[in-house]
Structures are given as C-alpha cells and as structure tokens.
C-alpha cells in the first residue's frame, strides 16, 4: 500500500466495547456471557463475545436474549466511563493523524496517507495503535486497512476480535465480488431483500448491473452501489462531522395504556434531550416522536417548526401534540422517544425578522 496516489485508510473498531469495559472493571464478569442493558423489557445494547456464542446480539429484546442464554448476566450501562475511554482512544489516534472521523464511541476512520510519525506502512500504524489502546485501556481493538473507507470497514470485521486485516488495491475488486451484499456497509435488511428479489446476491451480481439499472431501482444510492461493487469509494475522512440529531427514548417497565400516562412519559423522555441541547448550545427545528407498541410495531410523528423550540416547555407542547395524533390508543405502548433534527448551534440561529409599524 505504498504506491503513489493511493490513500491509506484505517478503520479501528473496539471489540464488544461496552461489554468489554464492564468486564474490565468488574473481574467477576470476565469469562461470563454479559449483556449491557440491564432492563427486563429493554433491548441488549452490547453483548460480550461469550454471549454472542449463544446468538445474543445488540438490539435484541432482553427477554429473547435471556431465552437464548439463560446464564446471561445483565449490567447497566455506564456511559460516563465509555465516553472517558473513548476520549483516551481518540487521543491516541490524534498522535498519528488529524484526519480522524469518529463513527461512534467505539469506532473511527483514520486517513494515514501522510501521518505525523512519518511511518510508511499503514499496517504498522494500525498495529501500534492497537497495542497502545491495549496498554492504556486494557481493551482490545480490531482494525481494517485499505485504500478507501468502504473496504477498510469491511476489512476490520475479518479478524475480530483483536486482529487486523489488509485489503490492498490489487485485491479490492475481487474481495467485493465474493462478498454477500448483506455484508456491505450501507446495505440494510430492506435493501438486501430488494437486491435479492432482483437477483443480486453477491458483489459480482451487483457489479454486473448497469449504472442506469441501479439508479432506476435504488435512486440516489445507485451510483454508490455501482462504485463499491468495483471496490471504489472516494469519500473523504472528515474530522468533526456535525451531529445531525439528538434524541432519547425509554422502554417502560409496564406497557402504557392511558393517554395521561403517554403524555407523562413523553415529558420524562425529553428531559435528556433538552439538557443535552442546553449544555451544548444546540437547537433543532424538527421534532420527532417515536412510539413502539406492545407488539413492537413502531410509528413516528414529526413536525418542522419555523424556529427551534425556545424552551423546554415549548418542546414539550410540540411533542405532546405529536403523540396525541395516535389517540385513541388501539394498543398499549412499551417505548417512547423524542428527538430533535436539523441541528445547529443556538448562537448561529438567525434572529427572527423584526416587525415594524408602518406609517399610514
């Protein structure tokens, strides 16, 4: 990966991050199947590798996970600890390059084409970063190295946990051709099902389609699919990508069946959202309410305002008006969420036009 003009991209992904932090900090959990989540009616936020052997995975209902693994140990999340560890890891990344694009607390892209240590091999940089993460945090990380973001992310899955994998330029196209489309980052379950209905099962099948065909069936995503099927991805590593939304949701211990309970639930959920906005000086004009019924059906209601909510009371009024659109309730509710979109810094919001009195 030293040819001139070839980018060197590393994707670093912590191994079972939340669960591994909990196992690190509580020796009694080591070697045990652990699920971070801790609520009977919630969902698994993260699963240790011991739990994954039983089929337990993130976003799975806790009750399902417990059936699959009766010995599963639930622990409550400690986000303050996860954020602190994430800051430690980010600091290590920045010793090598300023081009760090975090995807979440536990993964990031690094562009090390030119790097602060003048190391010629991206594989050696990845190996050194992983060793420093282990030394400073006691946690393992996996890494993928390639010439673009798409392939680097695919590569990081190949040697998990605690390994790394390289996809060099001469092998990129062949690697993609052999892969099932469901493994592609950016191809979700619905898109995967649509592709399979069209006879597209592998990267080779995707590569066989024309750009016009892919645009016809997948719209704006067509050119992206056309490119990645050939191992091409020209997206840059973008530091400090602006946050697009902020939200909070709660799964209640008992299903809510009365309108008053629903409205009280909405009011309690948006506390976290408004606190985050106030703390960070952020405002958002689009309010979205999420409702998950007892049968796991999800509906959302959104409204875009001319100006962002000026205070928590206004956010609460809009949120409650949105949730009232589902009344009368046909079935009970297990989860409620509130989120704000179209975010910008509050000090950057333009002032509303001033009304002036004209002379008659």
N, C-alpha and C positions, 0 to 999 in steps of 0.2 A: 504493500500500500504506500509506496514511496514515489510513484510516477508523478511527474509534474502535472498540475492541474486537477489532480484527484483529491477530493475532500477526504478528511479523516474524521468520522463521526463516531462517538461512543455513546451508547445508551446504558446507563447504570440503573439497576433495579434491585432494591433491597429485598432480601429473601424473607417472605412471610413477616413483613416489617412489624406490624402492631403485635402480633403473637410472639415474635422473637424478642421484642423489647420486654414483654411481660414475663417470658421465660428467663430472660437475663436477670430481671430484677427480683424474681421470686424463684429461688432454687427448687422449691417443691414442685414447680410446674415443668421442670426440664424433663424431657422424655415422655411427657404426658400429652394426650390429644387436647389441645386448647383452642377454644373459640372466643374471640373478643366480641363482646356484645352484651352478654350478661342479663338480658331481659327475656322472660319466658315467652313473650309474644312478639319479640322483635326479630331482627334478622342478624345473621352472622356477618360481622364487619370484616373479620380476618380469621383465617384458620392456620394453625401450625401444620408443619409437614406430617406430623404424627396423625393429625385429624384428617388431612387430605387423603391419606391411605384408605380411609373409610368412605370417601366420596364427599366429605364435608367441604364446602366452598363458600366464598363470600357471597353475600346477597341471598343466601338460602334461609328460609324461615327457621328459627331456632328449634321449633318442635320437630321439624323434619331432620335437622342435624342430629338431634338427640336420639331419634329413632335409628338413624344410620350408625351412630356411635354412642351406645349407652354410657360409656365411660367418659364422655366428653366433659371437660371442665370449662365452664363459662366464667370469664372475668370481665369486669367493667373496663371500658377504655380509659386511658389516661392521656388525653390529648396534649396536656402541657408537657409531658415527658416526650411524646412523639415529636412535638414541634422543636423541642430543645435538641434532640438527637438529629433532627433534620437540619437544624442550623449548623451543627457540628460538621455534618456531611457536606453541606453546601460550602462551608469554609474550605474544606479540603479541595473540592472541585475548583474553587477560585484561585487556588495556588497554581493551577495548570493553565487555565484559560478564563478570560472574562465572558466568553460565549457559552453561558450555561442557561439552558431553558428548562426550568422545573415543570414537570407534568403533575406532580402531587408531592406530598411529603416524602415519598419513598422512591421516586424515580426522576431522572432528568436526562436530557441530551447535552452532550458537550461537543463542541467543534474544536478539535485539537490540531487542525491542519497546520497552523502555526501556534506554538504554545510557549508559555512563559519560562519553561525549563529547557527549551531547545532540544527536546527528546525526539529523535527521528521516527520512532515506531509507536503507533497508537496502541499496539498490543502491550507494549511495556508500560505505557502511561496507565492503561486500564488495570494492569496487574499491580502497579504501585499504588494506585488509588484504592483498590480493593484491600490491599494489605494495610494501608493507613486507616481505612474505615474499621477494619477488624481490630487493629491495635488501639484505636482511640475510643471505640464504642462497644467493642465486644460482639459486634454483629457482622454477619456475612452479607456480601453483595454479589450479584452476578452482573456480567457486562457483555454487551454485543458490540462488535466493531465492524464498521463497513464504510462505504463511500457515500451513503445517504441515510436519512432518518428512518425511512421505511424498513430498510434492510437491517440497520443497527438494532431496531426494536425487535425484529424477528429473531436476530442472532442471540439476543440476551436470554431468550427462552430456551435455547438449545442445550445449555449446560447447567441449568438450575438444579439444586441450589449450589452456591459457592463455586461458580465456574465462569468461564468466558469463551466466546466463540467468534471467529472471524469469517466474514463473507467478503472475499476480495473482488475487485471489479470483474475479473475474468470468469467468476463463478456466479455472479449475481443473477443473471437471467435464468440460468439453469436451476438455481436454487428456488426461484419463484415458480418456475414451470412445474416443479414436482410437488408443490405445496397445495393442500386443500384450501379452497377460497375462504372457508370458515376460519382459517388461521390468520388471515390477513388483518392487520390493524386497519380499522376503518370500514370493515365489512361486518356489520352486526347480524344477529339472527334473522331479521326480516329480509335484509339484503341477500344474505346467504341463501335463504329459501327461494327468493325470486331468481337468483342466478341458477340455482339447481333446476327450477322449472324451465329455464331457458337452455338447459343442457350444459351449464357452466359449472364444473365440479372442481377443477384444478386451475392452477396458474396457466398451464398450457392451453386449457379450454378458453380462458379469458383472453390470452394473447391472440387466439385465432379469430377473435371478433374485431370488426372494423370500428374505427372511432365513431362513425355515423350510427352504427348499431348501438353502441354503448351510450351515446348521447340520447338516442331515441328512447331507450328503456330506463336510463339512470340519470338523465338530465345533466345538471351541472357537475355531478360526480363522474360522468362518463370519461372526460379527459384524464382524471386522476386514475381511474381503473385501467385505462388504456396504457398509461405511463408505467404504473407499478407492475403490470403484467410483463413488462420488459425490463424490470429492475431499475426503473428510472424514478427519481424523486428529487426535484430541485428546491424543495422547501428549505429555507434557511433556519439555522438555530437562532432563535430570537430570545435574548435575555429579557427578564421582567415583562413577560407577556401580561397585558392588563386583564384583570379578573372580569368576567362577563356577568356574573351573578353572585348573589349571596342568599342563602336560604337555610331554613331549619325545619325539621319535622320530628314528630313524636308518635310512637306506637303506644296506644293506651293499654293499661293492664286489663281493662274491661271495655268491650265494644260500647260505643256511644249511640244512644237511640233517640234522645230528645233534642230538639233544636237548641234549647238553652245550653245543654252540655257541649254541643258542637261549637257554639259561639264562644263559650268559656275556653274550650280547647284551642280555638284559633288565637284568642287573646294571649294564652300562655305560650304558644309556639312562637309568636312574633317577637317576644321579648328578646330572644337571642339575635334575631335579625336586626332589630333596631339598635341594640347595644353594639353590634359589630359596626354598623353604619356610623353611629356617633363616635365610636373610638377611632375609626379610621377616616372620618370626614368624607364619607361616601354617600351619594344619593342615587336613587334609581327611579325611573318614571313608570316602569312596567311592574305591576303587582300580580303575582300568580299564586293561586291557592290550589293545593293538591289534596285530593280526598281518596283514601283507599278504603273500600268497603270490606265487610267481614268476609266476603267471598274472594277477596284480593283484586277485584276489579278496581281500576284506577281512573279517575276523571280529574281534569284540571279546568280551572276558570281563570282567565287573565283580563286585565284592563290596563291600557296605556294612558297615562294622565298627561295633561298639558305641562304640568310641573310636578316634580317629585314631591312626595309627602313631606310637609314641613315639620311634622312632629309625629310621635308615636300614636297619638290619638287619631290622627288622620289616616295613618297606615292601618290602624285597627278598624276604622269605619269602612274603608275600601275593602279590606279583607273579609269583613263580616258580610258586607253587601254581596261579595262574590260567592261566599259559601251559602248564602240564603237562596241562591239560584237553584240549589239542589233540593230545596224543601218543596213539598213534603217528602220526608225520607221514605224511600221504598225499602231500604235495608239498613242495618246498623253499620257504623263506621269504626274502623280499627286504627286508622292513621290519619293525621292531618299535617299539612306542611304549608309554609308561607315562604315565598322567595321574591327577591327584587332583581330586575334585569335592567338593561340599558344603563349600566352604572357609569358614573363619572364622579370626579371629586366635587364636593359640595362648593368649594370656592371657585370652581370653574363653571358652575351653572350660570348662564346669563340671567341678568335681572329681568323680571317681567316688565313689559312696557308700561310706562307711567301714563296714567290717564290725565289729560289736561282739559280744562274748561275753556271752550272757545267763546269768543265774543259774538253775540247775536247781532 
